[in-house]
Amino acid sequence: MIRIPDLSSEVANSSPDKGAGGDAAQSVPQPSKPDLEGSQSVSSRQRFPDSENIYASCVVRNGKAILLCGASGTGKSTLALQLMDAGFSLVADDRVVMRGAYASPPPQLAGLLEVRGVGILRTSFVTNARVILKVFLGEEGARLPIPERDPRTGVVVLRLNGGFPGDLNRIIAAFKACCGDYEWYAGAGGKGAGL
């Protein structure tokens, strides 16, 4: 069994770069080799007692984040990459540490992005962001979905296939509605969702 050492005490570059969209992005830390000798492993829950480490990807723009959830192969990393090309910055890929509605990268994966068929790439990242939209991939929702909020965080929930052309545009439109650029008239973030 490979044990990942506790990297929570590592300090990132003290002069953060500006990521796309104006978010303060942290310089990518130097890679740490897995401890194959079996030193004591420290879980994410021990480092962040009120946190949950989930399978997801997360991107942010102007301090507001989109959490992409779904089973392996549903397109979380691909959509994260597309959103980054559209001006978002990476928070985390594959695993996300959630503390309420706030997302952070697990230290051992910070700044890493898996691009299927290409490899694992290193990039700048944002260390903490407030999630305002949670997207479940691999679950095609209704054409006009009923308003839905995450019961734990209160953020708007969107359900999409993840592999359809136009899903990127749908996610950006929902994000803009969550930010107030559009007004929810009906649908996922409509009045029944508690807005």
Backbone as ProteinMPNN parsed JSONL, in Angstrom:
{"seq_chain_A": "MIRIPDLSSEVANSSPDKGAGGDAAQSVPQPSKPDLEGSQSVSSRQRFPDSENIYASCVVRNGKAILLCGASGTGKSTLALQLMDAGFSLVADDRVVMRGAYASPPPQLAGLLEVRGVGILRTSFVTNARVILKVFLGEEGARLPIPERDPRTGVVVLRLNGGFPGDLNRIIAAFKACCGDYEWYAGAGGKGAGL", "coords_chain_A": {"N_chain_A": [[0.839, -1.176, 0.0], [0.595, 2.171, -0.861], [1.56, 5.011, 0.852], [0.721, 8.321, 1.348], [2.612, 11.077, 2.299], [2.043, 13.51, 4.93], [1.38, 16.61, 3.745], [0.492, 19.007, 4.545], [1.857, 20.936, 5.938], [3.564, 22.131, 4.178], [4.682, 25.075, 2.56], [3.376, 27.13, 0.121], [4.569, 29.012, -2.711], [5.231, 32.304, -1.799], [4.519, 34.462, -3.319], [1.833, 34.735, -4.941], [0.572, 33.927, -8.197], [-1.527, 35.598, -10.563], [-4.395, 34.017, -11.469], [-6.468, 32.927, -14.246], [-9.313, 34.928, -14.724], [-8.933, 36.51, -12.533], [-8.497, 35.393, -10.01], [-6.53, 34.719, -7.131], [-3.943, 32.678, -7.671], [-2.117, 29.873, -6.565], [1.345, 29.059, -6.686], [2.489, 26.051, -8.11], [3.257, 23.391, -5.968], [6.396, 21.687, -5.391], [6.735, 18.321, -6.5], [6.008, 15.605, -4.342], [7.386, 12.574, -3.306], [5.707, 9.426, -3.024], [5.519, 7.728, 0.11], [6.978, 4.791, 0.375], [7.894, 3.202, 2.344], [6.267, 2.952, 4.499], [5.654, 4.9, 6.5], [3.885, 6.721, 9.058], [0.612, 7.36, 8.089], [-1.417, 10.194, 7.414], [-4.712, 11.032, 7.468], [-7.002, 12.943, 5.398], [-9.193, 13.726, 6.876], [-8.123, 13.821, 9.446], [-6.34, 15.966, 9.203], [-8.059, 18.029, 8.46], [-10.526, 18.377, 10.378], [-13.337, 18.981, 10.184], [-14.026, 18.365, 7.603], [-14.684, 16.971, 4.317], [-13.505, 14.643, 2.049], [-13.947, 14.355, -1.264], [-14.761, 12.652, -4.382], [-14.378, 14.582, -7.054], [-14.206, 17.462, -9.243], [-13.087, 20.857, -9.304], [-13.545, 24.232, -10.179], [-12.873, 27.798, -10.371], [-14.013, 31.196, -10.561], [-13.532, 34.577, -10.061], [-13.687, 34.206, -7.273], [-15.867, 32.518, -6.929], [-17.116, 29.255, -7.138], [-17.441, 26.236, -9.147], [-18.513, 23.013, -8.598], [-17.802, 19.916, -9.85], [-19.278, 16.879, -10.061], [-19.457, 13.271, -10.13], [-19.369, 9.877, -11.398], [-16.387, 7.961, -12.174], [-15.032, 8.686, -15.349], [-17.114, 10.246, -16.316], [-16.593, 12.749, -17.24], [-15.608, 14.853, -15.656], [-12.966, 15.966, -15.335], [-12.437, 16.702, -17.983], [-14.442, 18.635, -18.469], [-13.648, 20.453, -16.507], [-11.189, 21.27, -17.577], [-12.128, 22.46, -19.957], [-13.631, 24.554, -18.851], [-11.549, 25.943, -17.639], [-10.245, 26.815, -19.927], [-12.142, 28.635, -20.627], [-11.769, 30.723, -18.917], [-11.825, 30.163, -16.177], [-10.216, 29.164, -13.076], [-8.236, 26.481, -11.77], [-9.238, 24.699, -8.892], [-9.254, 22.112, -7.767], [-8.663, 18.759, -8.943], [-10.033, 15.581, -9.501], [-10.011, 14.831, -6.692], [-11.543, 16.58, -4.019], [-11.39, 18.639, -1.207], [-13.895, 19.347, 0.952], [-15.273, 21.826, 3.007], [-17.999, 22.57, 4.437], [-19.501, 24.802, 2.275], [-17.146, 25.379, 1.02], [-14.352, 24.765, -1.061], [-11.262, 23.027, -1.432], [-7.992, 22.0, -2.606], [-6.716, 18.661, -2.074], [-3.63, 18.426, -0.372], [-1.634, 16.679, -1.531], [-2.435, 16.453, -4.168], [-2.594, 18.956, -5.199], [-2.687, 21.349, -7.744], [-2.529, 19.538, -9.816], [-3.779, 18.133, -12.814], [-5.659, 15.783, -14.47], [-5.607, 14.803, -17.763], [-7.325, 12.942, -19.815], [-5.912, 10.55, -21.934], [-3.803, 12.194, -22.485], [-2.222, 12.829, -20.191], [-0.981, 13.598, -16.862], [-1.11, 16.838, -15.852], [0.619, 19.755, -14.658], [-0.416, 22.718, -13.052], [-1.252, 26.155, -12.178], [-3.156, 26.922, -9.206], [-6.068, 27.539, -7.152], [-6.368, 27.957, -3.706], [-8.624, 27.933, -2.016], [-12.114, 28.15, -2.282], [-15.458, 29.379, -2.576], [-18.154, 27.342, -3.206], [-20.735, 27.734, -5.523], [-22.297, 26.456, -7.311], [-23.266, 23.193, -7.969], [-22.608, 20.516, -9.959], [-23.884, 17.567, -11.19], [-22.66, 15.007, -13.079], [-23.366, 12.674, -15.732], [-25.956, 12.162, -15.222], [-28.544, 12.811, -16.759], [-30.633, 15.466, -16.535], [-34.022, 16.762, -16.346], [-35.583, 18.485, -19.12], [-36.587, 20.976, -18.37], [-35.659, 21.438, -15.419], [-36.758, 20.731, -12.039], [-36.539, 23.084, -9.354], [-33.599, 22.758, -7.412], [-31.581, 22.295, -4.539], [-28.488, 21.715, -2.842], [-28.696, 19.793, 0.048], [-26.916, 20.057, 2.224], [-25.234, 22.276, 1.795], [-26.69, 24.239, 0.534], [-26.299, 25.15, -2.06], [-27.026, 25.656, -5.582], [-28.122, 22.891, -7.524], [-27.305, 21.133, -10.426], [-28.076, 18.855, -12.984], [-26.525, 17.009, -15.422], [-25.709, 15.313, -18.533], [-22.996, 15.358, -19.289], [-21.452, 14.565, -21.424], [-22.521, 15.67, -23.645], [-22.593, 17.856, -26.476], [-22.57, 21.265, -25.839], [-22.969, 21.107, -23.105], [-20.995, 22.448, -21.662], [-21.684, 25.129, -22.198], [-24.19, 25.18, -20.95], [-23.467, 24.824, -18.27], [-21.944, 27.144, -17.816], [-23.953, 29.079, -18.231], [-25.694, 28.469, -16.087], [-23.947, 29.004, -13.965], [-23.569, 31.775, -14.344], [-26.174, 32.603, -13.802], [-26.336, 31.901, -11.108], [-24.541, 33.752, -10.142], [-25.909, 36.067, -10.548], [-25.887, 37.327, -12.998], [-27.732, 36.498, -14.848], [-31.275, 36.176, -14.466], [-32.939, 33.775, -12.556], [-35.713, 32.331, -13.867], [-37.206, 30.03, -14.113], [-36.535, 26.56, -13.436], [-33.438, 24.834, -12.5], [-32.291, 26.59, -10.521], [-34.465, 28.043, -9.812], [-37.284, 29.808, -8.247], [-38.411, 27.964, -6.453], [-36.18, 26.783, -5.446], [-35.267, 28.172, -3.36], [-34.087, 30.671, -3.706]], "CA_chain_A": [[0.0, 0.0, 0.0], [1.344, 3.422, -0.936], [1.083, 6.01, 1.806], [1.092, 9.682, 0.972], [2.991, 11.82, 3.503], [1.289, 14.724, 5.258], [1.998, 17.76, 3.102], [-0.247, 20.209, 4.938], [2.746, 21.947, 6.502], [4.346, 22.762, 3.121], [4.284, 26.443, 2.261], [3.437, 27.432, -1.31], [5.271, 30.238, -3.063], [4.587, 33.421, -1.112], [4.061, 35.477, -4.272], [0.907, 34.035, -5.825], [0.298, 34.455, -9.524], [-2.943, 35.855, -10.817], [-4.943, 33.042, -12.395], [-7.492, 33.434, -15.154], [-10.509, 35.401, -14.043], [-8.591, 37.397, -11.433], [-8.34, 34.717, -8.732], [-5.144, 34.539, -6.717], [-3.586, 31.28, -7.847], [-0.887, 29.509, -5.887], [2.323, 28.348, -7.483], [2.382, 24.62, -7.913], [4.342, 22.917, -5.12], [7.233, 20.647, -5.95], [6.132, 17.021, -6.232], [6.517, 14.826, -3.226], [7.331, 11.161, -3.645], [4.967, 8.632, -2.052], [6.323, 7.013, 1.093], [6.797, 3.364, 0.172], [8.453, 2.51, 3.496], [5.217, 2.711, 5.479], [5.582, 5.834, 7.619], [2.525, 6.96, 9.514], [-0.22, 8.106, 7.149], [-2.362, 11.109, 8.047], [-5.845, 11.189, 6.561], [-7.534, 14.293, 5.204], [-10.11, 14.01, 7.977], [-7.317, 14.2, 10.604], [-5.795, 17.302, 8.951], [-9.18, 18.962, 8.386], [-11.524, 17.585, 11.093], [-14.71, 19.23, 9.77], [-14.007, 18.336, 6.15], [-15.029, 15.749, 3.604], [-12.703, 14.493, 0.846], [-14.864, 13.724, -2.207], [-14.36, 12.523, -5.779], [-14.967, 15.688, -7.811], [-13.282, 18.481, -9.742], [-13.607, 22.171, -8.932], [-12.935, 25.405, -10.814], [-13.336, 29.04, -9.741], [-13.824, 32.486, -11.231], [-13.893, 35.689, -9.179], [-13.976, 33.714, -5.929], [-17.062, 31.667, -6.919], [-16.671, 27.985, -7.711], [-18.315, 25.186, -9.665], [-18.088, 21.677, -8.189], [-18.213, 18.927, -10.839], [-19.357, 15.579, -9.4], [-19.891, 12.172, -10.984], [-18.549, 8.671, -11.383], [-15.203, 7.98, -13.028], [-15.325, 8.63, -16.772], [-18.274, 11.063, -16.701], [-16.138, 13.978, -17.881], [-15.306, 15.926, -14.693], [-11.69, 16.614, -15.67], [-12.572, 17.312, -19.305], [-15.203, 19.877, -18.301], [-12.801, 21.385, -15.753], [-10.236, 21.813, -18.547], [-12.872, 23.37, -20.839], [-13.95, 25.749, -18.065], [-10.295, 26.685, -17.495], [-10.047, 27.497, -21.212], [-13.141, 29.711, -20.682], [-11.438, 31.776, -17.962], [-11.85, 29.72, -14.786], [-8.954, 28.658, -12.53], [-8.371, 25.197, -11.089], [-9.135, 24.524, -7.446], [-8.808, 20.732, -7.569], [-9.13, 17.766, -9.901], [-10.15, 14.199, -9.037], [-10.425, 14.85, -5.284], [-11.756, 17.925, -3.491], [-11.673, 18.705, 0.227], [-15.02, 20.26, 1.18], [-15.591, 22.285, 4.36], [-19.239, 23.281, 4.159], [-19.59, 25.157, 0.854], [-15.818, 25.798, 0.565], [-13.57, 23.698, -1.682], [-9.804, 23.163, -1.457], [-7.346, 20.797, -3.125], [-5.913, 17.89, -1.131], [-2.239, 18.856, -0.58], [-0.84, 15.806, -2.393], [-2.896, 16.563, -5.554], [-2.727, 20.377, -5.53], [-2.079, 21.786, -8.991], [-2.461, 18.467, -10.809], [-4.983, 17.967, -13.626], [-5.561, 14.63, -15.36], [-6.226, 14.961, -19.071], [-7.406, 11.577, -20.333], [-5.261, 10.378, -23.225], [-2.654, 13.107, -22.568], [-1.399, 12.609, -19.012], [-1.253, 14.444, -15.702], [-0.459, 18.126, -16.079], [0.79, 20.649, -13.521], [-0.894, 24.067, -13.345], [-1.522, 26.961, -10.985], [-4.436, 26.55, -8.6], [-6.591, 28.384, -6.084], [-6.369, 27.102, -2.515], [-9.904, 27.89, -1.307], [-13.15, 28.869, -3.03], [-16.844, 29.095, -2.174], [-18.932, 26.693, -4.259], [-22.089, 28.282, -5.685], [-23.006, 25.577, -8.24], [-22.842, 21.794, -7.902], [-23.069, 19.86, -11.177], [-23.765, 16.112, -11.219], [-22.5, 14.537, -14.451], [-23.804, 11.301, -15.936], [-27.35, 12.103, -14.782], [-29.272, 13.798, -17.562], [-31.808, 16.004, -15.867], [-35.165, 17.114, -17.182], [-35.381, 19.643, -19.995], [-36.816, 22.105, -17.472], [-35.573, 20.762, -14.118], [-37.364, 21.359, -10.87], [-35.51, 23.738, -8.54], [-32.929, 21.837, -6.489], [-30.437, 22.796, -3.766], [-27.779, 20.722, -2.036], [-29.231, 19.921, 1.408], [-25.882, 20.4, 3.211], [-24.594, 23.574, 1.558], [-27.655, 25.191, -0.003], [-25.957, 25.609, -3.407], [-27.861, 25.165, -6.678], [-27.706, 21.613, -8.097], [-27.607, 20.953, -11.841], [-27.8, 17.476, -13.41], [-26.267, 16.972, -16.865], [-25.062, 14.115, -19.035], [-21.549, 15.563, -19.216], [-20.798, 14.268, -22.687], [-23.249, 16.289, -24.748], [-22.147, 19.18, -26.911], [-23.411, 22.284, -25.217], [-22.97, 21.02, -21.638], [-20.148, 23.536, -21.171], [-22.488, 26.353, -22.24], [-25.23, 25.067, -19.922], [-22.833, 25.044, -16.969], [-21.604, 28.571, -17.72], [-25.21, 29.823, -18.071], [-26.156, 28.26, -14.707], [-23.014, 29.747, -13.116], [-23.906, 33.195, -14.462], [-27.437, 32.82, -13.086], [-26.008, 31.856, -9.674], [-23.824, 35.004, -9.844], [-26.812, 37.195, -10.728], [-25.802, 37.887, -14.347], [-29.047, 36.158, -15.394], [-32.267, 35.966, -13.407], [-33.616, 32.48, -12.655], [-37.157, 32.452, -14.038], [-37.656, 28.671, -13.797], [-35.456, 25.597, -13.61], [-32.62, 24.343, -11.39], [-32.119, 27.585, -9.467], [-35.683, 28.851, -9.761], [-37.802, 30.256, -6.953], [-38.618, 26.832, -5.555], [-34.887, 26.355, -4.903], [-34.956, 28.98, -2.192], [-33.291, 31.865, -4.025]], "C_chain_A": [[0.887, 1.242, 0.0], [0.734, 4.399, 0.039], [1.609, 7.366, 1.381], [1.447, 10.443, 2.243], [2.116, 13.05, 3.695], [2.023, 15.92, 4.682], [1.364, 19.059, 3.545], [0.653, 21.29, 5.511], [3.606, 22.625, 5.439], [3.808, 24.151, 2.841], [4.444, 26.67, 0.768], [4.202, 28.735, -1.499], [4.532, 31.428, -2.47], [4.155, 34.531, -2.054], [3.139, 34.819, -5.284], [0.758, 34.744, -7.159], [-1.177, 34.798, -9.601], [-3.403, 34.834, -11.84], [-5.956, 33.7, -13.309], [-8.696, 33.859, -14.35], [-10.201, 36.216, -12.811], [-8.443, 36.722, -10.091], [-6.866, 34.598, -8.398], [-4.827, 33.058, -6.803], [-2.26, 31.031, -7.153], [0.06, 28.848, -6.871], [2.231, 26.877, -7.137], [3.542, 24.148, -7.05], [5.167, 21.861, -5.84], [6.627, 19.294, -5.594], [6.799, 16.344, -5.051], [6.372, 13.36, -3.59], [6.523, 10.415, -2.588], [5.925, 7.899, -1.127], [6.037, 5.529, 0.959], [7.299, 2.554, 1.358], [7.432, 2.315, 4.604], [5.222, 3.648, 6.668], [4.122, 6.117, 7.936], [1.773, 7.842, 8.522], [-1.192, 8.987, 7.915], [-3.491, 11.352, 7.062], [-6.259, 12.646, 6.465], [-8.435, 14.677, 6.368], [-9.329, 14.406, 9.235], [-6.744, 15.608, 10.433], [-6.88, 18.364, 8.98], [-10.386, 18.293, 9.044], [-12.963, 17.801, 10.652], [-14.843, 19.174, 8.255], [-14.425, 16.974, 5.615], [-14.215, 15.736, 2.317], [-13.538, 13.705, -0.159], [-14.231, 13.592, -3.587], [-15.097, 13.586, -6.569], [-13.837, 16.513, -8.405], [-13.907, 19.827, -9.434], [-12.811, 23.26, -9.636], [-13.579, 26.656, -10.236], [-13.114, 30.227, -10.669], [-14.353, 33.56, -10.293], [-14.358, 35.214, -7.802], [-15.179, 32.805, -5.82], [-16.767, 30.409, -7.72], [-17.811, 27.107, -8.206], [-17.708, 23.862, -9.236], [-18.668, 20.684, -9.181], [-18.136, 17.546, -10.208], [-19.805, 14.517, -10.398], [-18.928, 11.012, -10.889], [-17.345, 8.846, -12.309], [-15.628, 7.868, -14.491], [-16.507, 9.468, -17.223], [-17.87, 12.419, -17.267], [-15.816, 15.127, -16.946], [-14.041, 16.686, -15.086], [-11.756, 17.308, -17.021], [-13.334, 18.622, -19.212], [-14.411, 20.904, -17.5], [-11.801, 22.049, -16.695], [-10.924, 22.8, -19.493], [-13.229, 24.665, -20.109], [-12.696, 26.593, -17.829], [-9.976, 27.436, -18.787], [-11.011, 28.673, -21.369], [-12.914, 30.77, -19.601], [-11.525, 31.411, -16.496], [-10.453, 29.268, -14.378], [-9.225, 27.348, -11.806], [-8.33, 25.377, -9.578], [-8.577, 23.127, -7.216], [-9.377, 19.838, -8.664], [-9.046, 16.392, -9.262], [-10.621, 14.101, -7.593], [-10.52, 16.298, -4.828], [-12.041, 17.813, -2.001], [-12.752, 19.765, 0.417], [-15.148, 20.545, 2.671], [-16.825, 23.149, 4.212], [-19.326, 23.537, 2.669], [-18.235, 25.583, 0.284], [-15.005, 24.6, 0.094], [-12.091, 24.045, -1.674], [-9.217, 21.908, -2.09], [-6.706, 20.0, -1.992], [-4.442, 18.229, -1.393], [-1.457, 17.995, -1.566], [-1.263, 15.867, -3.862], [-2.983, 18.008, -6.034], [-1.98, 20.719, -6.815], [-1.97, 20.726, -10.063], [-3.811, 18.313, -11.5], [-4.77, 16.784, -14.557], [-6.309, 14.93, -16.652], [-6.168, 13.591, -19.74], [-6.806, 11.506, -21.735], [-4.039, 11.262, -23.417], [-1.696, 12.849, -21.415], [-1.836, 13.49, -17.86], [-0.419, 15.707, -15.864], [-0.406, 18.923, -14.788], [0.338, 22.044, -13.924], [-1.04, 24.855, -12.05], [-2.911, 26.6, -10.466], [-4.802, 27.547, -7.518], [-6.79, 27.489, -4.867], [-7.706, 26.999, -1.795], [-10.925, 28.708, -2.088], [-14.527, 28.435, -2.554], [-17.615, 28.543, -3.367], [-20.318, 27.326, -4.31], [-22.934, 27.429, -6.626], [-22.409, 24.185, -8.159], [-23.464, 21.071, -9.094], [-22.818, 18.362, -11.064], [-23.738, 15.675, -12.674], [-22.895, 13.071, -14.55], [-25.246, 11.095, -15.514], [-28.144, 13.143, -15.562], [-30.544, 14.206, -16.842], [-32.92, 16.293, -16.858], [-34.835, 18.332, -18.038], [-35.58, 20.938, -19.216], [-36.83, 21.525, -16.054], [-36.313, 21.509, -13.019], [-36.248, 22.013, -10.062], [-34.923, 22.763, -7.522], [-31.732, 22.526, -5.842], [-29.788, 21.631, -3.033], [-28.242, 20.88, -0.593], [-28.197, 20.339, 2.454], [-25.35, 21.813, 3.054], [-25.547, 24.642, 1.05], [-27.345, 25.68, -1.407], [-26.875, 24.971, -4.449], [-27.258, 23.882, -7.243], [-28.198, 21.537, -9.538], [-27.232, 19.526, -12.207], [-27.694, 17.441, -14.932], [-25.609, 15.661, -17.251], [-23.549, 14.225, -18.916], [-20.828, 15.307, -20.511], [-21.475, 14.9, -23.881], [-22.593, 17.593, -25.17], [-23.091, 20.209, -26.295], [-23.449, 22.205, -23.709], [-22.115, 22.125, -21.025], [-20.945, 24.844, -21.129], [-23.584, 26.338, -21.183], [-24.65, 25.364, -18.536], [-22.497, 26.524, -16.788], [-22.863, 29.414, -17.536], [-25.739, 29.683, -16.647], [-25.263, 29.017, -13.729], [-23.337, 31.236, -13.144], [-25.213, 33.514, -13.745], [-27.202, 32.801, -11.577], [-25.298, 33.139, -9.236], [-24.708, 36.235, -9.988], [-26.725, 37.862, -12.089], [-27.082, 37.622, -15.138], [-29.991, 36.042, -14.21], [-32.904, 34.6, -13.622], [-35.113, 32.755, -12.78], [-37.808, 31.122, -13.66], [-36.443, 27.767, -13.956], [-34.663, 25.353, -12.341], [-32.478, 25.33, -10.241], [-33.325, 28.477, -9.292], [-36.174, 29.111, -8.35], [-38.037, 29.126, -5.971], [-37.334, 26.335, -4.927], [-34.465, 27.208, -3.724], [-34.095, 30.187, -2.475], [-33.961, 33.117, -3.542]], "O_chain_A": [[1.827, 1.336, 0.788], [-0.482, 4.595, 0.05], [2.795, 7.529, 1.092], [0.654, 10.454, 3.184], [1.526, 13.564, 2.745], [3.151, 16.215, 5.077], [1.661, 20.113, 2.982], [0.253, 22.453, 5.566], [4.309, 23.589, 5.742], [2.597, 24.371, 2.884], [5.516, 26.435, 0.209], [4.447, 29.466, -0.539], [3.316, 31.539, -2.631], [3.48, 35.465, -1.621], [3.58, 34.392, -6.351], [0.809, 35.971, -7.25], [-1.976, 34.333, -8.788], [-2.875, 34.78, -12.951], [-6.264, 34.883, -13.166], [-9.055, 33.195, -13.378], [-11.126, 36.591, -12.091], [-8.273, 37.418, -9.09], [-6.041, 34.398, -9.289], [-5.404, 32.263, -6.062], [-1.379, 31.891, -7.158], [-0.377, 28.153, -7.788], [1.93, 26.511, -6.001], [4.695, 24.458, -7.349], [4.696, 21.221, -6.78], [6.067, 19.131, -4.51], [7.995, 16.501, -4.807], [5.343, 12.95, -4.126], [6.627, 10.716, -1.399], [7.014, 7.499, -1.538], [4.98, 5.056, 1.378], [7.144, 1.333, 1.374], [7.697, 1.586, 5.56], [4.829, 3.239, 7.76], [3.233, 5.78, 7.154], [2.232, 8.926, 8.162], [-1.731, 8.579, 8.944], [-3.258, 11.822, 5.948], [-5.923, 13.468, 7.317], [-8.438, 15.831, 6.798], [-9.803, 15.233, 10.014], [-6.666, 16.364, 11.402], [-6.656, 19.473, 9.466], [-11.201, 17.694, 8.343], [-13.757, 16.865, 10.739], [-15.685, 19.866, 7.683], [-14.507, 15.983, 6.341], [-14.229, 16.714, 1.569], [-13.813, 12.525, 0.056], [-13.293, 14.313, -3.926], [-16.313, 13.501, -6.739], [-12.664, 16.29, -8.108], [-15.128, 19.931, -9.315], [-11.581, 23.224, -9.688], [-14.678, 26.605, -9.684], [-12.164, 30.261, -11.451], [-15.475, 33.47, -9.793], [-15.308, 35.758, -7.238], [-15.496, 32.35, -4.721], [-16.239, 30.473, -8.83], [-18.956, 27.21, -7.766], [-16.528, 23.609, -9.478], [-19.886, 20.609, -9.344], [-17.05, 17.086, -9.856], [-20.457, 14.83, -11.394], [-17.819, 11.141, -10.371], [-17.302, 9.769, -13.122], [-16.484, 7.051, -14.832], [-16.879, 9.417, -18.395], [-18.73, 13.167, -17.732], [-15.753, 16.274, -17.389], [-14.051, 17.915, -15.159], [-11.191, 18.389, -17.19], [-12.926, 19.618, -19.809], [-14.493, 22.1, -17.78], [-11.588, 23.259, -16.619], [-10.37, 23.857, -19.797], [-13.139, 25.749, -20.685], [-12.77, 27.822, -17.82], [-9.49, 28.567, -18.744], [-10.749, 29.597, -22.139], [-13.774, 31.625, -19.389], [-11.317, 32.273, -15.642], [-9.603, 29.017, -15.233], [-10.321, 27.134, -11.288], [-7.496, 26.112, -9.05], [-7.553, 22.965, -6.553], [-10.43, 20.122, -9.235], [-8.083, 16.086, -8.559], [-11.551, 13.348, -7.305], [-9.696, 17.135, -5.196], [-12.846, 16.982, -1.582], [-12.553, 20.933, 0.085], [-15.134, 19.629, 3.494], [-16.719, 24.334, 3.895], [-19.235, 22.602, 1.873], [-18.181, 26.1, -0.832], [-14.968, 23.56, 0.751], [-11.707, 25.197, -1.88], [-9.868, 20.863, -2.11], [-6.201, 20.593, -1.039], [-4.046, 18.312, -2.556], [-0.687, 18.53, -2.363], [-0.531, 15.384, -4.725], [-3.404, 18.257, -7.164], [-0.795, 20.418, -6.957], [-1.382, 20.972, -11.117], [-4.857, 18.356, -10.853], [-3.822, 16.769, -15.342], [-7.493, 15.267, -16.636], [-5.108, 13.139, -20.174], [-7.15, 12.3, -22.611], [-3.312, 11.109, -24.399], [-0.497, 12.67, -21.629], [-2.927, 14.059, -17.877], [0.803, 15.656, -15.996], [-1.276, 18.787, -13.928], [0.666, 22.51, -15.015], [-0.96, 24.291, -10.958], [-3.734, 26.044, -11.193], [-3.959, 28.3, -7.03], [-7.322, 26.385, -4.986], [-7.908, 26.058, -1.027], [-10.638, 29.829, -2.508], [-14.738, 27.282, -2.18], [-17.716, 29.192, -4.408], [-20.995, 27.447, -3.289], [-24.141, 27.64, -6.739], [-21.195, 24.013, -8.268], [-24.687, 21.015, -9.228], [-21.681, 17.931, -10.867], [-24.68, 15.937, -13.422], [-22.779, 12.318, -13.583], [-25.712, 9.957, -15.455], [-28.384, 14.242, -15.063], [-31.418, 13.381, -16.579], [-32.766, 16.089, -18.062], [-33.931, 19.106, -17.723], [-34.82, 21.891, -19.389], [-37.89, 21.163, -15.544], [-36.473, 22.729, -13.058], [-35.115, 21.533, -10.088], [-35.655, 22.033, -6.854], [-30.972, 23.238, -6.499], [-30.462, 20.675, -2.65], [-28.191, 21.985, -0.053], [-28.564, 20.92, 3.475], [-25.049, 22.481, 4.043], [-25.241, 25.831, 1.13], [-28.056, 26.547, -1.916], [-27.427, 23.892, -4.233], [-26.044, 23.785, -7.422], [-29.356, 21.836, -9.831], [-26.185, 19.034, -11.787], [-28.636, 17.793, -15.642], [-25.025, 14.977, -16.411], [-22.892, 13.277, -18.485], [-19.704, 15.775, -20.696], [-21.05, 14.69, -25.017], [-22.097, 18.347, -24.333], [-24.303, 19.996, -26.256], [-23.917, 23.146, -23.068], [-22.47, 22.679, -19.985], [-20.889, 25.577, -20.142], [-23.877, 27.371, -20.582], [-25.266, 26.065, -17.732], [-22.741, 27.09, -15.723], [-22.849, 30.371, -16.761], [-26.186, 30.666, -16.056], [-25.758, 29.607, -12.769], [-23.377, 31.887, -12.1], [-25.346, 34.58, -13.145], [-27.798, 33.592, -10.847], [-25.438, 33.565, -8.09], [-24.309, 37.331, -9.596], [-27.408, 38.857, -12.33], [-27.469, 38.419, -15.993], [-29.553, 35.831, -13.079], [-33.357, 34.288, -14.723], [-35.71, 33.35, -11.883], [-38.83, 31.092, -12.974], [-35.439, 28.167, -14.545], [-35.14, 25.625, -11.239], [-32.542, 24.924, -9.081], [-33.229, 29.548, -8.692], [-35.553, 28.685, -7.376], [-37.876, 29.318, -4.766], [-37.373, 25.551, -3.979], [-33.402, 26.98, -3.147], [-33.429, 30.689, -1.569], [-33.43, 34.212, -3.726]]}, "name": "protein", "num_of_chains": 1, "seq": "MIRIPDLSSEVANSSPDKGAGGDAAQSVPQPSKPDLEGSQSVSSRQRFPDSENIYASCVVRNGKAILLCGASGTGKSTLALQLMDAGFSLVADDRVVMRGAYASPPPQLAGLLEVRGVGILRTSFVTNARVILKVFLGEEGARLPIPERDPRTGVVVLRLNGGFPGDLNRIIAAFKACCGDYEWYAGAGGKGAGL"}
